[in-house]
Amino acid sequence: LEVRAVAFLSQDEVLMDELRNGVDIHTANQHKLGLPDRGIAKVFKFRTIYGGNEYSFANDPNFSGISSSTKFWKEVLDKYFSKYKGMALWHNKIIRQVVNNKGVLEMPYGRSYQFKKFDGSYKDTQIKNFPVQGLGADIMAIARVSAYNRIKKLGYGDKCLFVNTVHDSIILDVDEKVCDNNIIVETLHSVFEDVPKNFEKLFGIEFNVPMKAECQMGKNWKDMKVI
C-alpha cells in the first residue's frame, strides 16, 4: 500500500513501471543495491521512503552487521535514488513547500498537513512520512466503504461482518456457507481494482497506479491460506 501511495505522490516513472509490470521490487533492489537478502531490501526501501539516512542505517543493529560505515550506506542510498529519481525530486519538493509555506503541506487531492518545528527546523522524516501514510489511510477508507456497499447489495450484509482494519488489511468474519462460493473473495478483489476509478470520482484526480489485493481465508486469523 505504501509503495503504491508513494508511487502516486512522487509519480516516479521507474516505480510505477515496476508496479504495472508486477516486478518483485524488493528482490530487484536486493540485487541492484548489493544487499544480502530480500527482507533487508524491503526494510531498507520503507525506511528510505520515510527519510532514513546513512547514519540511521550504520547504527541500526539490523543493518550494522552488513556495514557500520556511514560511507557505505551513503553509497547504497545514492544508488537507490539514482534509480528512483522521481522519488528523490518529490522528497526535495515537499520539504521546500513546508519550509516556504510556514509548515503547511497541501496534497493535490485536498488533504493538508501542518508541521511543527523541532529545535528550530522541520523534521524531514515527518514530511516524507505523513503524506504517504495519510494517502494509504484514504485509500483504505475508499476500499472499506466500497466493500461494505457491495457486500450489502449482494444480500450478505448479515453474513459478512466487518470486524477490523489493520493498516492495509480489511478483516471480515464471514458465514461459512458464503465462503464456499468465493463471492466475497471476488468482490474484495474488484473493490481494490476499482480504487483508482473511485479515487478519481471522489477527488477529480487520475489515480494512475494499479491496485490489487491478496485474499486469505481461515478458521481464525492465525491459520490463514491465500485464496
C-alpha positions, 0 to 999 in steps of 0.5 A: 500500500505504501509503495503504491501511495508513494508511487502516486505522490512522487509519480516516479516513472521507474516505480510505477513501471515496476508496479504495472509490470508486477516486478518483485521490487524488493528482490530487484533492489536486493540485487541492484543495491548489493544487499544480502537478502530480500527482507533487508531490501524491503526494510531498507526501501520503507525506511528510505521512503520515510527519510532514513539516512546513512547514519540511521542505517550504520547504527541500526543493529539490523543493518550494522552487521552488513556495514557500520560505515556511514560511507557505505550506506551513503553509497547504497542510498545514492544508488537507490535514488539514482534509480528512483529519481522521481522519488528523490525530486518529490522528497526535495519538493515537499520539504521546500513547500513546508519550509516556504509555506510556514509548515503547511503541506497541501496534497493535490487531492485536498488533504493538508498537513501542518508541521511543527518545528523541532529545535528550530527546523522541520523534521524531514522524516515527518514530511516524507512520512505523513503524506504517504501514510495519510494517502494509504489511510484514504485509500483504505477508507475508499476500499472499506466503504466500497466493500461494505456497499457491495457486500450489502447489495449482494444480500450478505450484509448479515453474513459478512461482518466487518470486524477490523482494519489493520493498516492495509488489511480489511478483516471480515468474519464471514458465514461459512456457507458464503465462503464456499462460493468465493463471492466475497473473495471476488468482490474484495478483489474488484473493490481494490481494482476499482480504487483508482476509478473511485479515487478519481470520482471522489477527488477529480484526480487520475489515480494512475497506479494499479491496485490489487489485493491478496485474499486469505481465508481461515478458521481464525486469523492465525491459520490463514491460506491465500485464496 
